[in-house]
Amino acid sequence: MLVLPEGSNDLSRIKHNTRAIAVCMPKKQGIRNTDWRTFITRIRNIQAATRFDFLSKVPAAAQNAIETRRDSEGQGPANTNPCQ
C-alpha cells in the first residue's frame, strides 16, 4: 500500500519518500492473534516471492528507494523476511 496525499494523478504524487506498507502473511495455522505489523516487510521481498513488479511505472530512483525501505511500523527485526 502506498500512502499518498489527496489529489489526482496518483503516479505523479509518488516520490522517493512516499510511505509504502508491504505485508506478507504466512499461510499457516496459529497466527490469528499475531499483530499484522509483525509481518511488515519490504516491497522488494514480496516482488521476489511473487515475481510481480508493483512499481514499474514509477521513476527508477523513486522505485528503488520505496521498494527497499521497510515501513517503520513493523514490530519484528528489520532484517527478517516473512515471505520466505
Secondary structure by P-SEA (a helix, b strand, c coil): ccccccccccccccccccbbbbbbbcccccccccccccccccaaaaaaaccccccccccaaaaaaaaacccccccccccccccc
